[in-house]
Amino acid sequence: MDNCDDLSPEMEQVQVAMQNGDLVLATVKAKNVLEKKKNTSITIAITGERGSGKSTLVNALRGVSDDDEAAAPVGVEETTLEPKQYSYRNNPNITIWDLPGIGSSHYPADQYLRKVGFERFDFFIIVSDSRFRENDAKLALEIQKMKKKFYFIRSKIDNNIRAAERRKKDKDQTLQEIRQDCIKNLKELNIQSPKVFLVSAPELHLYDFHFLCETLELDLPELQRDALLLALLNISLNIITKKKNNIHTFIVFTGSSVCHRGRCISPWFICCDRCRSHCVIHFIL
């Protein structure tokens, strides 16, 4: 198969079956993978102290403006009083939960995870617009005990950059200072090797958002990783390239799943030689 040098184990099984002329086996395996992809879900929790920009980040990740009817409400005061679920428009199986600020009277830190129902979430994003505080660290340590993944996002970085520009301060130096301060701050709160990403919700293509995506790619299981990748906004060439490769693989699976009686009937493919014995497939871009 062209351009398929880096294949998943499932894809390799489909390829081997097709090369051996066993289209029935290839079809079964391809359909199994497609069914798994279709039913893969991801549940993301975004939390932090009130006013840290959680709801704005929820909207930005989903490609929704703050004034959209489907947007999470934002404001200068705490707008998230109860856990609220939001889906990606292009994949309703991927949901982001906008959680109330930790440490409020309704959600004290020592009861927070139990009250928000931590067990339903695949991973947590902990947001702060300044220094990470004791409640953030306590939450991270509790999440870690539950063997869940968590990531720290230092939000509203665009505000810091504008302030640095007014003082004629170098942007890269400012970013490095903020990152190091966050890491130092979290280590002092007993968080070992914290993963901190500097993000501006209105400008996800800048700063560290692409590093967060790369980290999730390494941390998530394959099916969840692929689902999240396809739901992400096209904010960088790297994401677009990975989407192209992922869709290429998906089309190969789809083509494999409709091969039957020795013929490939998918309009996305052409077959050369005799399909029954070779099934050499070329992806049509």
C-alpha positions, -999 to +999 in steps of 0.1 A: +000+000+000+014+034-009+024+058+019+016+032+046+051+026+060+040+033+096+010+010+102-008+001+133-009-037+142-045-038+131-036-022+097-007-046+093-031-076+098-054-062+071-025-057+048-011-092+053-046-107+048-050-088+015-015-097+003-023-133+009-055-130-011-077-136+020-103-109+014-128-124+038-103-121+067-092-087+056-129-076+055-136-089+089-106-073+105-112-040+088-148-039+099-138-047+135-114-018+136-140+006+120-166-004+145-141+003+174-133+037+159-169+045+155-176+038+192-145+053+207-153+080+233-132+105+251-143+124+282-121+154+292-124+174+324-113+210+325-109+224+360-091+249+381-099+278+404-127+302+394-119+329+369-089+310+354-104+309+320-118+273+320-149+281+300-131+301+274-107+272+269-136+248+266-151+269+238-117+274+220-109+237+220-143+230+203-139+258+178-169+277+193-169+315+199-180+327+233-212+342+219-223+310+201-255+294+214-236+262+220-208+279+240-200+275+276-209+308+294-180+331+302-177+361+324-157+379+350-175+361+378-177+324+383-201+312+356-197+274+361-217+264+391-223+228+382-204+203+360-216+209+324-210+187+294-201+200+259-195+179+228-174+184+197-197+192+168-177+169+145-177+140+169-203+139+197-184+110+213-158+134+224-170+155+253-154+182+275-167+188+310-165+223+323-161+218+360-168+243+388-138+261+403-121+240+430-122+254+465-155+271+463-181+267+491-200+242+470-169+223+459-143+223+487-110+208+477-112+177+499-145+167+484-140+180+449-132+148+429-160+128+445-186+156+439-177+160+402-176+123+396-139+119+387-143+082+375-160+092+343-131+113+330-102+100+309-079+128+318-079+162+335-067+197+324-060+219+354-061+256+344-046+287+361-042+322+348-014+330+373+005+308+397-008+273+404-020+272+440-023+246+468-057+235+457-044+228+421-016+207+436-040+188+459-063+180+430-034+168+409-021+145+437-056+130+442-060+125+404-026+108+404-037+084+432-067+074+410-042+066+382-056+092+358-036+116+336-035+153+343-020+183+326-014+219+337-024+248+314-012+283+323-039+303+305-042+339+292-006+340+280-016+366+255-021+391+284+014+384+297+030+388+262+012+422+257+025+433+291+060+422+282+058+441+249+049+473+267+080+469+288+101+461+257+108+427+271+117+397+248+087+374+241+107+341+243+124+352+275+090+360+290+075+326+280+105+308+294+103+327+327+066+319+330+071+282+322+100+279+347+081+297+374+051+274+370+073+243+371+092+256+402+059+265+418+044+231+413+075+212+424+073+232+457+038+219+460+051+183+458+042+177+421+070+157+405+079+164+368+048+186+361+036+189+325+029+226+320+017+242+288+014+279+281-018+286+262-039+315+249-075+303+242-081+329+214-048+319+198-044+282+201-020+281+171+006+300+193+026+290+223+024+255+237-009+241+225+008+219+198+030+205+226-001+195+245-014+177+214+018+159+210+018+149+247-017+136+244-007+116+213+019+098+234-003+093+264-037+082+249-045+048+236-044+045+198-081+047+191-087+077+215-056+094+201-070+091+165-104+103+175-091+133+193-068+142+164-096+142+139-117+164+162-090+190+167-090+224+149-067+227+119-045+252+137-011+239+124+005+221+095+015+193+118-020+186+128-033+188+092-006+164+081-014+139+108-051+142+100-043+134+063-023+103+073-051+092+097-078+097+071-057+078+045-056+048+069-093+051+076-100+050+038-078+020+034-098+002+062-131+013+046-120+000+012-109-032+028-143-036+045-162-034+012-140-059-007-159-090-013-163-118-039-128-110-052-136-074-061-129-041-044-160-019-049-150+012-029-149+043-052-118+054-033-097+027-047-086+011-078-071-024-080-044-036-103-034-072-112-061-097-101-079-086-070-085-122-059-048-130-057-029-097-051-053-069-043-027-041-048-044-010-037-035+026-045-049+055-026-064+081-048-057+116-035 
